[in-house]
Amino acid sequence: MPNIKSQKDRVVQAASEQAHNKAIKTNLKTVVKKANAAIDAKAADKDATVLAAVSAIDKARAKGVLKKNTASRKISRLAKRANKTA
């Protein structure tokens, strides 16, 4: 545990940011999993779920949770899977 006040504040901030990022990543995994399930099942709402997943990936990228190339790769792979079954 740090002794300097500013470092104590940073420990608290880091824990808060970590919790926020974890929540975003967990939601992202859920949305992507739902999109993949819709693609596999050839569901009628496949396009909507894929679009929601892409939107969630973009939001995570904008908030700095995902790096630019990681977000692009995830979107590309998801679109590739969705178009293969179309």
Disulfide bonds with the S-S distance in Angstrom:
none
